[in-house]
Each structure stands twice: as structure tokens, then as C-alpha cells.
Amino acid sequence: MSDLSYAERAVTHRIHNNGTGLYRAIGVINETQGGDETMTEEAAGFSGKAEMSNRWFRVHRVALAPGEKAPAHQHKAPVVVLQDSAGKGTATGPMSFEFNEPGQWGFFDSGARHEIANTGAERLELIEVEIRRR
């Protein structure tokens, strides 16, 4: 995960797959001026401390044991849900997404109530990326 900002200066970089399977590089772009940095995690719909936060994004990790569900919740801004580990899970709300391998993703609009569940036999980690807007 990186908070690299292409808005402040152009950056060129390479991505290399060191493994033997498919590697997915996913970029989440915020084309706004950013959001309210004074809004607390709790007010934004998150529990716990953000793993990364700036005026464009706030990132929280969700780690679930087999069969565990995160409580249904909603956010004040749109969120992208990205699978960050092996395992199987779902994110359900107005739309439903299945997660079966790292790199899979889903998206919920601001205010969309959703629930994340581990439907597999191993620990599942996902990250929720809040796309901050004014």
C-alpha cells in the first residue's frame, strides 16, 4: 500500500511480479480536492485507527477469522474494498461482491450500508479505502 501522490508531481515506477501467479496492481484515484481531514474515524463509519490517512484517502484493515463477520456499517464517503490476503469472503449491501483471491475488489457509494464476512476456512484480510470528498 502506498500513498503516492501523482497530483503533486509526476512519478514513474515499475511493478514486478516475483511470484508465479497472477499479480494485480490496483490504483484508486481521487480526482477531487480531497476531504475533511477533521472528521474522526468513528464519524466516517470506521472502528479503530486508520492504517493510512491523508486528505484524499483513509484506509482501514479488516481482519476476520473463519466464519466471522464485521458488523454492518456505512461510510460518509465512497469506499473501495480490496482483498489483501488469501481466503474467501463476501461484502454485501446494495450490491454484493465475492472475494476469492488477493486483488479482488468491490465498491460502495457513500451511505451504502454493507457487511463484510469471511466465508472461508482461513483468516481473511481486506482493506477499505475511503475516497474522501468535501
MARLOLUM-111983 format. One record per atom (N, C-alpha, C): atom name; x, z, y; residue in three letters; residue number from 1. Coordinates in nm, 4 decimals. Atoms other than C-alpha are relative to their C-alpha. Last residue first. Example, Ala and Ser with C-alpha at 12.3 -4.5 7.8 and 13.67 -1.06 7.14 Angstrom:
# residues 2
> N; -0.0820; -0.0060; -0.1190; SER; 2
> CA; 1.3670; 0.7140; -0.1060; SER; 2
> C; -0.0770; 0.0730; 0.1090; SER; 2
> N; 0.0890; 0.0000; -0.1190; ALA; 1
> CA; 1.2300; 0.7800; -0.4500; ALA; 1
> C; 0.0900; 0.0000; 0.1200; ALA; 1
***
This chain:
# residues 134
> N; 0.0668; -0.0790; -0.1062; ARG; 134
> CA; -1.5905; 0.0582; 1.7618; ARG; 134
> C; -0.1473; -0.0237; -0.0044; ARG; 134
> N; 0.0487; 0.0800; -0.1124; ARG; 133
> CA; -1.4531; -0.0674; 1.4332; ARG; 133
> C; -0.0614; 0.0926; 0.1028; ARG; 133
> N; 0.0454; -0.0714; -0.1194; ARG; 132
> CA; -1.2524; 0.0818; 1.1468; ARG; 132
> C; -0.0370; -0.0966; 0.1133; ARG; 132
> N; -0.0365; 0.0962; -0.1038; ILE; 131
> CA; -1.2330; -0.1073; 0.8186; ILE; 131
> C; -0.0582; 0.0516; 0.1313; ILE; 131
> N; 0.0990; 0.0066; -0.1078; GLU; 130
> CA; -1.2406; 0.1840; 0.5714; GLU; 130
> C; 0.0521; -0.0963; 0.1061; GLU; 130
> N; -0.0597; 0.0372; -0.1270; VAL; 129
> CA; -1.0235; 0.1143; 0.2673; VAL; 129
> C; -0.1116; -0.0166; 0.1024; VAL; 129
> N; 0.1027; 0.0478; -0.0923; GLU; 128
> CA; -1.1441; 0.2964; -0.0433; GLU; 128
> C; 0.0672; -0.0221; 0.1341; GLU; 128
> N; -0.0151; -0.0388; -0.1400; ILE; 127
> CA; -0.8769; 0.3255; -0.3090; ILE; 127
> C; -0.1158; -0.0600; 0.0782; ILE; 127
> N; 0.0403; 0.1051; -0.0921; LEU; 126
> CA; -0.9356; 0.3320; -0.6817; LEU; 126
> C; 0.0329; 0.0472; 0.1407; LEU; 126
> N; -0.0277; -0.0204; -0.1422; GLU; 125
> CA; -0.7793; 0.5355; -0.9585; GLU; 125
> C; -0.0413; -0.1234; 0.0775; GLU; 125
> N; 0.0198; 0.1185; -0.0841; LEU; 124
> CA; -0.9188; 0.5614; -1.3118; LEU; 124
> C; 0.0302; 0.0363; 0.1448; LEU; 124
> N; 0.0104; -0.0292; -0.1433; ARG; 123
> CA; -0.8065; 0.8148; -1.5773; ARG; 123
> C; -0.0084; -0.1318; 0.0782; ARG; 123
> N; -0.1215; -0.0514; -0.0638; GLU; 122
> CA; -0.8609; 0.6873; -1.9300; GLU; 122
> C; -0.0256; 0.0241; 0.1484; GLU; 122
> N; -0.0541; -0.1110; 0.0790; ALA; 121
> CA; -1.1521; 0.6272; -2.1707; ALA; 121
> C; 0.1289; 0.0569; 0.0580; ALA; 121
> N; -0.0985; 0.0223; 0.1048; GLY; 120
> CA; -1.3614; 0.4037; -1.9472; GLY; 120
> C; 0.0473; 0.1273; -0.0666; GLY; 120
> N; 0.0746; 0.0306; 0.1225; THR; 119
> CA; -1.6824; 0.4215; -1.7423; THR; 119
> C; 0.0931; -0.0190; -0.1189; THR; 119
> N; -0.0964; 0.0390; 0.1016; ASN; 118
> CA; -1.5222; 0.5949; -1.4414; ASN; 118
> C; -0.0787; -0.0195; -0.1289; ASN; 118
> N; -0.0020; -0.0683; 0.1302; ALA; 117
> CA; -1.7892; 0.6018; -1.1718; ALA; 117
> C; 0.1109; -0.0559; -0.0876; ALA; 117
> N; -0.1099; 0.0546; 0.0804; ILE; 116
> CA; -1.8085; 0.5227; -0.7987; ILE; 116
> C; 0.0078; 0.0814; -0.1285; ILE; 116
> N; -0.0560; -0.0963; 0.0942; GLU; 115
> CA; -2.1337; 0.5781; -0.6097; GLU; 115
> C; 0.1066; -0.0705; -0.0823; GLU; 115
> N; -0.0554; 0.0495; 0.1259; HIS; 114
> CA; -2.2710; 0.3974; -0.3062; HIS; 114
> C; 0.0624; 0.1130; -0.0806; HIS; 114
> N; -0.0239; -0.1120; 0.0919; ARG; 113
> CA; -2.4810; 0.4446; 0.0080; ARG; 113
> C; 0.0474; -0.0564; -0.1336; ARG; 113
> N; 0.0488; 0.0276; 0.1359; ALA; 112
> CA; -2.4432; 0.1467; 0.2410; ALA; 112
> C; 0.0376; 0.1162; -0.0926; ALA; 112
> N; 0.1285; -0.0632; 0.0275; GLY; 111
> CA; -2.4065; 0.2821; 0.5992; GLY; 111
> C; -0.0547; -0.0233; -0.1400; GLY; 111
> N; 0.0133; -0.1341; -0.0562; SER; 110
> CA; -2.1278; 0.0405; 0.6877; SER; 110
> C; -0.1413; 0.0518; -0.0279; SER; 110
> N; 0.0195; -0.0032; -0.1453; ASP; 109
> CA; -2.1240; -0.2580; 0.4541; ASP; 109
> C; -0.0106; 0.1439; 0.0481; ASP; 109
> N; 0.1275; -0.0544; -0.0453; PHE; 108
> CA; -1.9877; -0.2164; 0.1015; PHE; 108
> C; -0.0043; 0.0003; 0.1523; PHE; 108
> N; 0.0162; -0.0188; -0.1440; PHE; 107
> CA; -1.7163; -0.4269; -0.0602; PHE; 107
> C; -0.1385; 0.0578; 0.0281; PHE; 107
> N; 0.1388; 0.0091; -0.0414; GLY; 106
> CA; -1.5751; -0.4607; -0.4131; GLY; 106
> C; -0.0080; 0.0341; 0.1485; GLY; 106
> N; 0.0466; -0.0607; -0.1235; TRP; 105
> CA; -1.2308; -0.5140; -0.5624; TRP; 105
> C; -0.1501; -0.0183; 0.0182; TRP; 105
> N; 0.1398; 0.0367; -0.0200; GLN; 104
> CA; -1.0281; -0.5977; -0.8710; GLN; 104
> C; -0.0548; 0.0777; 0.1187; GLN; 104
> N; 0.0161; 0.1139; -0.0901; GLY; 103
> CA; -0.6538; -0.5636; -0.8248; GLY; 103
> C; -0.1441; -0.0433; 0.0178; GLY; 103
> N; -0.0497; -0.0170; -0.1371; PRO; 102
> CA; -0.5853; -0.3364; -1.1209; PRO; 102
> C; -0.0150; -0.1292; 0.0798; PRO; 102
> N; -0.1456; 0.0116; -0.0064; GLU; 101
> CA; -0.8033; -0.4115; -1.4244; GLU; 101
> C; 0.0448; 0.0141; 0.1450; GLU; 101
> N; -0.0560; 0.0071; 0.1350; ASN; 100
> CA; -1.1621; -0.3645; -1.5437; ASN; 100
> C; 0.1512; -0.0115; -0.0026; ASN; 100
> N; -0.1459; -0.0043; -0.0097; PHE; 99
> CA; -1.3603; -0.2694; -1.2325; PHE; 99
> C; 0.0567; 0.0075; -0.1413; PHE; 99
> N; -0.0672; -0.0536; 0.1186; GLU; 98
> CA; -1.7267; -0.3673; -1.2212; GLU; 98
> C; 0.1500; -0.0097; 0.0218; GLU; 98
> N; -0.1291; 0.0596; 0.0327; PHE; 97
> CA; -1.9079; -0.4085; -0.8885; PHE; 97
> C; 0.0542; 0.0673; -0.1249; PHE; 97
> N; -0.0763; -0.0693; 0.1041; SER; 96
> CA; -2.2699; -0.3454; -0.7969; SER; 96
> C; 0.1259; -0.0776; -0.0327; SER; 96
> N; -0.0612; 0.0971; 0.0915; MET; 95
> CA; -2.4512; -0.4368; -0.4734; MET; 95
> C; 0.0772; 0.0815; -0.1030; MET; 95
> N; 0.0825; 0.1193; -0.0183; PRO; 94
> CA; -2.6927; -0.2215; -0.2697; PRO; 94
> C; 0.0498; -0.1174; -0.0858; PRO; 94
> N; 0.0717; -0.0257; -0.1234; GLY; 93
> CA; -2.5014; 0.0680; -0.4277; GLY; 93
> C; -0.0950; -0.1159; 0.0181; GLY; 93
> N; 0.1372; 0.0478; -0.0112; THR; 92
> CA; -2.2871; 0.0801; -0.7384; THR; 92
> C; -0.0628; 0.0490; 0.1290; THR; 92
> N; 0.0410; -0.0463; -0.1322; ALA; 91
> CA; -1.9124; 0.1000; -0.7864; ALA; 91
> C; -0.1390; -0.0595; 0.0204; ALA; 91
> N; 0.0995; 0.0727; -0.0780; THR; 90
> CA; -1.8184; 0.0725; -1.1503; THR; 90
> C; -0.0112; 0.0620; 0.1384; THR; 90
> N; 0.0906; -0.0761; -0.0838; GLY; 89
> CA; -1.5324; 0.1715; -1.3737; GLY; 89
> C; -0.1006; -0.0894; 0.0681; GLY; 89
> N; 0.1273; 0.0695; -0.0222; LYS; 88
> CA; -1.2772; 0.0718; -1.6322; LYS; 88
> C; -0.0906; 0.0888; 0.0845; LYS; 88
> N; 0.1230; -0.0731; 0.0246; GLY; 87
> CA; -0.9129; 0.1645; -1.6659; GLY; 87
> C; -0.1216; -0.0851; 0.0271; GLY; 87
> N; 0.0717; 0.0501; 0.1166; ALA; 86
> CA; -0.5693; 0.0579; -1.5468; ALA; 86
> C; -0.1274; 0.0816; -0.0154; ALA; 86
> N; -0.0582; -0.0429; 0.1274; SER; 85
> CA; -0.4792; 0.1661; -1.1965; SER; 85
> C; -0.0713; -0.0731; -0.1133; SER; 85
> N; -0.1440; -0.0205; -0.0141; ASP; 84
> CA; -0.5300; 0.0715; -0.8296; ASP; 84
> C; 0.0667; 0.0467; -0.1289; ASP; 84
> N; -0.0490; -0.0692; 0.1194; GLN; 83
> CA; -0.8822; -0.0746; -0.8308; GLN; 83
> C; 0.1515; 0.0048; 0.0052; GLN; 83
> N; -0.1008; 0.0726; 0.0779; LEU; 82
> CA; -0.9786; -0.1635; -0.4734; LEU; 82
> C; 0.0434; 0.0824; -0.1206; LEU; 82
> N; -0.0389; -0.0857; 0.1110; VAL; 81
> CA; -1.2953; -0.0583; -0.2846; VAL; 81
> C; 0.0932; -0.0822; -0.0892; VAL; 81
> N; -0.0417; 0.0797; 0.1145; VAL; 80
> CA; -1.3324; -0.2274; 0.0556; VAL; 80
> C; 0.0464; 0.0988; -0.1053; VAL; 80
> N; -0.1108; -0.0406; 0.0857; VAL; 79
> CA; -1.5252; -0.0253; 0.3105; VAL; 79
> C; 0.0236; -0.1040; -0.1094; VAL; 79
> N; -0.0095; 0.0705; 0.1279; PRO; 78
> CA; -1.7456; -0.1130; 0.6112; PRO; 78
> C; 0.1202; 0.0501; -0.0805; PRO; 78
> N; -0.0600; 0.1325; -0.0180; ALA; 77
> CA; -1.7705; 0.1617; 0.8763; ALA; 77
> C; 0.0000; -0.0713; -0.1356; ALA; 77
> N; 0.0407; 0.0479; -0.1317; LYS; 76
> CA; -1.9721; 0.4834; 0.9147; LYS; 76
> C; 0.0525; -0.1400; 0.0295; LYS; 76
> N; -0.1014; -0.0048; -0.1044; HIS; 75
> CA; -1.9368; 0.5492; 0.5419; HIS; 75
> C; -0.0552; -0.0576; 0.1299; HIS; 75
> N; 0.0028; 0.1178; -0.0871; GLN; 74
> CA; -2.1772; 0.6333; 0.2632; GLN; 74
> C; 0.1011; 0.0204; 0.1107; GLN; 74
> N; -0.0381; -0.0212; -0.1395; HIS; 73
> CA; -2.1737; 0.8734; -0.0312; HIS; 73
> C; -0.0144; -0.1304; 0.0770; HIS; 73
> N; 0.0490; 0.1106; -0.0823; ALA; 72
> CA; -2.2868; 0.9190; -0.3897; ALA; 72
> C; 0.0312; 0.0326; 0.1459; ALA; 72
> N; 0.1344; -0.0151; -0.0564; PRO; 71
> CA; -2.0723; 1.1878; -0.5518; PRO; 71
> C; -0.0380; -0.1226; 0.0829; PRO; 71
> N; -0.0133; -0.0551; -0.1348; ALA; 70
> CA; -1.7704; 1.0554; -0.7416; ALA; 70
> C; -0.1420; 0.0153; 0.0553; ALA; 70
> N; 0.0561; 0.0788; -0.1104; LYS; 69
> CA; -1.8496; 1.0083; -1.1085; LYS; 69
> C; 0.0328; 0.0697; 0.1311; LYS; 69
> N; 0.0259; -0.0661; -0.1288; GLU; 68
> CA; -1.6538; 1.1321; -1.4116; GLU; 68
> C; -0.0564; -0.0987; 0.1019; GLU; 68
> N; 0.1384; -0.0460; -0.0116; GLY; 67
> CA; -1.6892; 0.9785; -1.7601; GLY; 67
> C; -0.0362; 0.0631; 0.1334; GLY; 67
> N; 0.0974; 0.0753; 0.0788; PRO; 66
> CA; -1.3124; 0.9525; -1.8097; PRO; 66
> C; -0.1392; 0.0627; 0.0097; PRO; 66
> N; -0.0232; -0.0179; 0.1435; ALA; 65
> CA; -1.1357; 1.1392; -1.5266; ALA; 65
> C; -0.1030; -0.0836; -0.0767; ALA; 65
> N; 0.1078; -0.0502; 0.0843; LEU; 64
> CA; -1.1684; 1.0021; -1.1725; LEU; 64
> C; 0.0432; 0.0090; -0.1463; LEU; 64
> N; -0.0540; -0.0115; 0.1358; ALA; 63
> CA; -0.9146; 0.9514; -0.8952; ALA; 63
> C; -0.1053; 0.0682; -0.0862; ALA; 63
> N; 0.1000; -0.0622; 0.0860; VAL; 62
> CA; -1.0487; 0.8237; -0.5591; VAL; 62
> C; 0.0577; -0.0009; -0.1411; VAL; 62
> N; -0.0131; 0.0238; 0.1432; ARG; 61
> CA; -0.7775; 0.7501; -0.3030; ARG; 61
> C; -0.1090; 0.0776; -0.0734; ARG; 61
> N; 0.0157; -0.1176; 0.0857; HIS; 60
> CA; -0.8666; 0.7334; 0.0668; HIS; 60
> C; 0.0099; -0.0419; -0.1452; HIS; 60
> N; -0.0046; 0.0216; 0.1448; VAL; 59
> CA; -0.7502; 0.4766; 0.3211; VAL; 59
> C; -0.0084; 0.1327; -0.0740; VAL; 59
> N; -0.0181; -0.1338; 0.0554; ARG; 58
> CA; -0.8369; 0.4633; 0.6931; ARG; 58
> C; -0.0128; -0.0173; -0.1509; ARG; 58
> N; 0.0383; -0.0354; 0.1367; PHE; 57
> CA; -0.7914; 0.1316; 0.8702; PHE; 57
> C; 0.0159; 0.1491; -0.0266; PHE; 57
> N; 0.0697; 0.1095; 0.0672; TRP; 56
> CA; -0.7663; -0.0326; 1.2149; TRP; 56
> C; -0.0556; 0.0393; -0.1367; TRP; 56
> N; 0.1227; 0.0345; -0.0726; ARG; 55
> CA; -0.6760; 0.2622; 1.4435; ARG; 55
> C; -0.0795; -0.1121; -0.0664; ARG; 55
> N; -0.0396; 0.0498; -0.1309; ASN; 54
> CA; -0.4374; 0.4087; 1.1871; ASN; 54
> C; -0.1268; -0.0473; 0.0707; ASN; 54
> N; 0.0994; 0.0157; -0.1049; SER; 53
> CA; -0.4791; 0.6119; 0.8699; SER; 53
> C; 0.0658; -0.0547; 0.1249; SER; 53
> N; -0.0557; 0.0753; -0.1114; MET; 52
> CA; -0.3068; 0.6381; 0.5351; MET; 52
> C; -0.1101; -0.0166; 0.1042; MET; 52
> N; -0.1348; 0.0337; 0.0442; GLU; 51
> CA; -0.3631; 0.8657; 0.2367; GLU; 51
> C; 0.0752; -0.0757; 0.1088; GLU; 51
> N; -0.0327; 0.1411; 0.0185; ALA; 50
> CA; -0.6643; 1.0146; 0.4141; ALA; 50
> C; 0.1442; -0.0169; -0.0471; ALA; 50
> N; -0.0877; 0.0595; -0.1007; LYS; 49
> CA; -0.7352; 1.3840; 0.3647; LYS; 49
> C; 0.0311; -0.1452; -0.0346; LYS; 49
> N; -0.1449; -0.0100; 0.0135; GLY; 48
> CA; -1.0286; 1.5150; 0.1657; GLY; 48
> C; 0.0747; -0.0745; 0.1090; GLY; 48
> N; -0.0356; -0.1393; 0.0242; SER; 47
> CA; -1.3879; 1.4015; 0.1484; SER; 47
> C; 0.1506; 0.0033; -0.0198; SER; 47
> N; -0.1036; -0.0263; 0.0997; PHE; 46
> CA; -1.4855; 1.0759; 0.3129; PHE; 46
> C; 0.0123; 0.1501; -0.0230; PHE; 46
> N; 0.0546; 0.0116; 0.1347; GLY; 45
> CA; -1.8072; 0.9732; 0.4904; GLY; 45
> C; 0.1008; 0.0216; -0.1104; GLY; 45
> N; -0.0079; 0.1402; 0.0415; ALA; 44
> CA; -1.6722; 0.8980; 0.8406; ALA; 44
> C; -0.0532; -0.0208; -0.1416; ALA; 44
> N; 0.0993; 0.0745; -0.0777; ALA; 43
> CA; -1.7914; 1.2381; 0.9695; ALA; 43
> C; -0.0027; -0.1474; -0.0403; ALA; 43
> N; 0.1333; -0.0428; 0.0432; GLU; 42
> CA; -1.5965; 1.4067; 0.6873; GLU; 42
> C; -0.1096; -0.0770; 0.0738; GLU; 42
> N; 0.0267; 0.0575; 0.1317; GLU; 41
> CA; -1.2812; 1.2071; 0.7578; GLU; 41
> C; -0.1418; 0.0325; -0.0453; GLU; 41
> N; -0.0581; -0.0707; 0.1140; THR; 40
> CA; -1.2983; 1.3054; 1.1255; THR; 40
> C; -0.0321; -0.0731; -0.1307; THR; 40
> N; 0.1012; -0.0321; 0.1004; MET; 39
> CA; -1.3733; 1.0568; 1.4024; MET; 39
> C; 0.0669; 0.0637; -0.1220; MET; 39
> N; 0.0332; -0.1419; -0.0087; THR; 38
> CA; -1.1009; 1.0814; 1.6721; THR; 38
> C; -0.1050; 0.0405; -0.1031; THR; 38
> N; -0.0961; -0.0795; 0.0759; GLU; 37
> CA; -0.9421; 0.7493; 1.5759; GLU; 37
> C; -0.0309; 0.1493; 0.0043; GLU; 37
> N; -0.0105; -0.1328; -0.0578; ASP; 36
> CA; -1.2487; 0.5550; 1.6897; ASP; 36
> C; 0.0910; 0.0867; -0.0861; ASP; 36
> N; 0.1126; -0.0909; -0.0111; GLY; 35
> CA; -1.1997; 0.2006; 1.5782; GLY; 35
> C; 0.0340; 0.1323; 0.0623; GLY; 35
> N; -0.0158; -0.1277; 0.0679; GLY; 34
> CA; -0.9787; -0.1022; 1.5911; GLY; 34
> C; -0.1165; 0.0912; 0.0287; GLY; 34
> N; -0.0979; -0.0799; -0.0740; GLN; 33
> CA; -0.9542; -0.3879; 1.8391; GLN; 33
> C; 0.0245; 0.1351; -0.0667; GLN; 33
> N; 0.0523; -0.0666; -0.1188; THR; 32
> CA; -1.1332; -0.6099; 1.5879; THR; 32
> C; 0.1139; 0.0729; 0.0719; THR; 32
> N; -0.0177; 0.0868; -0.1163; GLU; 31
> CA; -0.9966; -0.8678; 1.3426; GLU; 31
> C; -0.0576; 0.0602; 0.1277; GLU; 31
> N; 0.0931; -0.0493; -0.1002; ASN; 30
> CA; -0.9437; -0.6178; 1.0603; ASN; 30
> C; 0.0254; -0.0806; 0.1265; ASN; 30
> N; -0.0244; 0.0341; -0.1405; ILE; 29
> CA; -0.7811; -0.7827; 0.7609; ILE; 29
> C; -0.1094; 0.0587; 0.0878; ILE; 29
> N; 0.1248; -0.0330; -0.0689; VAL; 28
> CA; -0.7547; -0.6511; 0.4060; VAL; 28
> C; 0.0281; -0.0153; 0.1483; VAL; 28
> N; -0.0118; -0.0393; -0.1402; GLY; 27
> CA; -0.4776; -0.8218; 0.2119; GLY; 27
> C; -0.1377; 0.0275; 0.0573; GLY; 27
> N; 0.1234; 0.0045; -0.0766; ILE; 26
> CA; -0.4768; -0.8327; -0.1662; ILE; 26
> C; 0.0275; 0.0489; 0.1412; ILE; 26
> N; -0.0337; -0.0543; -0.1318; ALA; 25
> CA; -0.1783; -0.9192; -0.3828; ALA; 25
> C; -0.1245; -0.0178; 0.0866; ALA; 25
> N; 0.0878; 0.0344; -0.1111; ARG; 24
> CA; -0.2874; -0.9642; -0.7425; ARG; 24
> C; 0.0489; 0.0692; 0.1263; ARG; 24
> N; -0.0221; -0.0915; -0.1125; TYR; 23
> CA; -0.0315; -0.9737; -1.0228; TYR; 23
> C; -0.0881; -0.0453; 0.1141; TYR; 23
> N; 0.0451; 0.0482; -0.1301; LEU; 22
> CA; -0.1306; -1.1351; -1.3546; LEU; 22
> C; 0.0227; 0.1076; 0.1059; LEU; 22
> N; 0.1425; 0.0283; -0.0186; GLY; 21
> CA; 0.0699; -1.0085; -1.6490; GLY; 21
> C; -0.0292; -0.0527; 0.1398; GLY; 21
> N; 0.0339; 0.1203; 0.0759; THR; 20
> CA; 0.4378; -1.0270; -1.7482; THR; 20
> C; -0.1461; -0.0384; 0.0163; THR; 20
> N; 0.0589; -0.0162; 0.1326; GLY; 19
> CA; 0.5789; -0.7813; -1.4971; GLY; 19
> C; -0.0279; -0.1327; -0.0683; GLY; 19
> N; -0.1031; -0.0423; 0.0946; ASN; 18
> CA; 0.8213; -0.8016; -1.2058; ASN; 18
> C; -0.0525; 0.0111; -0.1426; ASN; 18
> N; 0.0602; -0.0663; 0.1158; ASN; 17
> CA; 0.5771; -1.0032; -0.9938; ASN; 17
> C; 0.1104; 0.0320; -0.0998; ASN; 17
> N; -0.0523; 0.0410; 0.1291; HIS; 16
> CA; 0.7476; -1.0825; -0.6638; HIS; 16
> C; -0.0670; 0.0808; -0.1110; HIS; 16
> N; 0.0587; -0.0862; 0.1018; ILE; 15
> CA; 0.5988; -1.0782; -0.3157; ILE; 15
> C; 0.0471; -0.0533; -0.1345; ILE; 15
> N; 0.0204; 0.0570; 0.1332; ARG; 14
> CA; 0.7981; -1.2203; -0.0282; ARG; 14
> C; -0.0621; 0.1043; -0.0914; ARG; 14
> N; -0.0497; -0.0787; 0.1122; HIS; 13
> CA; 0.7833; -1.1319; 0.3406; HIS; 13
> C; -0.0295; -0.0739; -0.1301; HIS; 13
> N; -0.0097; 0.0809; 0.1210; THR; 12
> CA; 0.7368; -1.2900; 0.6804; THR; 12
> C; 0.0549; 0.0876; -0.1097; THR; 12
> N; -0.0859; -0.0517; 0.1055; VAL; 11
> CA; 0.6149; -1.0814; 0.9734; VAL; 11
> C; -0.0042; -0.0963; -0.1176; VAL; 11
> N; 0.0053; 0.0808; 0.1220; ALA; 10
> CA; 0.4682; -1.1902; 1.3065; ALA; 10
> C; 0.1006; 0.0542; -0.1015; ALA; 10
> N; -0.1092; 0.0974; 0.0100; ARG; 9
> CA; 0.4436; -0.9091; 1.5590; ARG; 9
> C; -0.0131; -0.0755; -0.1315; ARG; 9
> N; -0.1020; -0.0382; -0.0969; GLU; 8
> CA; 0.1797; -0.6654; 1.6883; GLU; 8
> C; 0.1200; -0.0938; -0.0019; GLU; 8
> N; 0.0520; 0.0168; -0.1356; ALA; 7
> CA; -0.1204; -0.8231; 1.5179; ALA; 7
> C; 0.1068; 0.0288; 0.1044; ALA; 7
> N; -0.0349; 0.1349; -0.0424; TYR; 6
> CA; 0.0654; -0.8697; 1.1880; TYR; 6
> C; -0.0476; -0.0250; 0.1432; TYR; 6
> N; 0.0857; 0.0580; -0.1023; SER; 5
> CA; 0.0550; -0.4963; 1.1351; SER; 5
> C; 0.0523; -0.1360; 0.0417; SER; 5
> N; -0.0675; 0.1050; -0.0741; LEU; 4
> CA; 0.1982; -0.3617; 0.8091; LEU; 4
> C; -0.0965; -0.0646; 0.0988; LEU; 4
> N; 0.0775; 0.0115; -0.1230; ASP; 3
> CA; 0.0057; -0.0546; 0.6977; ASP; 3
> C; 0.0652; -0.1011; 0.0943; ASP; 3
> N; -0.0788; 0.0097; -0.1223; SER; 2
> CA; 0.1304; -0.0874; 0.3441; SER; 2
> C; -0.0923; -0.0063; 0.1197; SER; 2
> N; 0.0851; 0.0000; -0.1162; MET; 1
> CA; 0.0000; 0.0000; 0.0000; MET; 1
> C; 0.0900; 0.0000; 0.1230; MET; 1
***
